[in-house]
Amino acid sequence: MPMLILVGDLQDNPALIDELAPLGIHATVVEPGFFRTDFMDNRSLADTGQQIADYAETVGKTRLFVVERNHLQPGDPVKFAQAIRVGPR
């Protein structure tokens, strides 16, 4: 049976599962979470360098979080890739 693995949320589009079923395609929703990758470093995120004091409690906290948590995310991308290759059971 052909299989479609979606990274995202089918709750916003549950009809997709019903539309694919007659075609013999099984859809699986994958919501992987937070992975240890380079996503939060300067190769992926741009920093203007300008910081506005009025945003210290919102964007400022996010900037600090990115610096502190980069490469410390709990998810293992290798294990996730292996799980996707195996598919649903």
C-alpha positions as CSV (number, residue, x, y, z in Angstrom):
1,M,0.0,0.0,0.0
2,P,1.4,3.4,-0.9
3,M,2.0,5.6,2.1
4,L,2.2,9.4,2.6
5,I,3.9,10.7,5.7
6,L,3.1,14.3,6.5
7,V,5.1,16.4,8.8
8,G,2.4,18.7,10.1
9,D,-1.1,18.7,11.4
10,L,-4.0,17.0,9.7
11,Q,-6.4,18.3,12.3
12,D,-6.7,21.4,10.1
13,N,-7.4,19.2,7.0
14,P,-8.9,15.8,8.2
15,A,-10.6,15.4,4.8
16,L,-7.2,14.7,3.2
17,I,-7.1,11.2,4.8
18,D,-10.6,10.5,3.4
19,E,-9.6,11.8,0.0
20,L,-6.5,9.6,-0.2
21,A,-8.1,6.4,1.1
22,P,-9.9,5.5,-2.2
23,L,-6.5,5.8,-4.0
24,G,-5.0,3.2,-1.7
25,I,-2.8,5.8,0.0
26,H,-2.4,5.7,3.8
27,A,-1.6,9.1,5.4
28,T,0.3,9.3,8.6
29,V,0.7,12.5,10.6
30,V,4.1,13.1,12.1
31,E,4.5,15.9,14.7
32,P,8.2,15.5,15.6
33,G,8.8,18.3,18.0
34,F,12.2,19.9,18.7
35,F,15.3,18.4,17.3
36,R,19.1,18.9,17.7
37,T,19.9,20.5,14.5
38,D,21.6,23.7,13.2
39,F,18.2,25.4,12.8
40,M,18.8,27.9,15.6
41,D,22.3,29.0,14.6
42,N,23.4,31.8,12.4
43,R,23.3,29.6,9.3
44,S,19.5,29.4,9.6
45,L,18.5,32.5,11.6
46,A,19.4,36.0,10.8
47,D,20.0,38.5,13.6
48,T,19.8,42.2,12.7
49,G,21.9,43.1,15.8
50,Q,19.4,45.8,16.7
51,Q,17.5,45.2,19.9
52,I,14.6,47.3,21.0
53,A,14.1,47.6,24.7
54,D,10.3,47.5,24.5
55,Y,10.6,43.9,23.2
56,A,12.9,42.6,25.8
57,E,10.2,40.6,27.5
58,T,9.0,38.9,24.3
59,V,11.5,38.8,21.4
60,G,14.4,39.3,23.9
61,K,13.4,36.1,25.7
62,T,13.2,34.2,22.4
63,R,16.7,35.5,21.4
64,L,18.1,34.2,24.7
65,F,16.3,30.9,24.4
66,V,17.8,30.3,20.9
67,V,21.3,31.0,22.1
68,E,21.0,28.8,25.2
69,R,19.2,25.9,23.7
70,N,20.9,25.5,20.3
71,H,22.1,22.0,19.8
72,L,20.6,21.0,23.2
73,Q,17.2,20.2,21.8
74,P,15.8,16.9,23.1
75,G,14.9,15.2,19.8
76,D,17.4,13.0,18.0
77,P,17.2,13.6,14.3
78,V,18.8,10.3,13.4
79,K,16.2,8.3,15.4
80,F,13.5,10.4,13.8
81,A,14.8,9.6,10.3
82,Q,15.0,5.9,11.1
83,A,11.4,5.9,12.4
84,I,10.2,7.6,9.3
85,R,12.0,5.1,7.1
86,V,10.3,2.2,9.0
87,G,6.9,3.9,8.8
88,P,3.8,3.2,10.8
89,R,3.3,-0.2,12.4
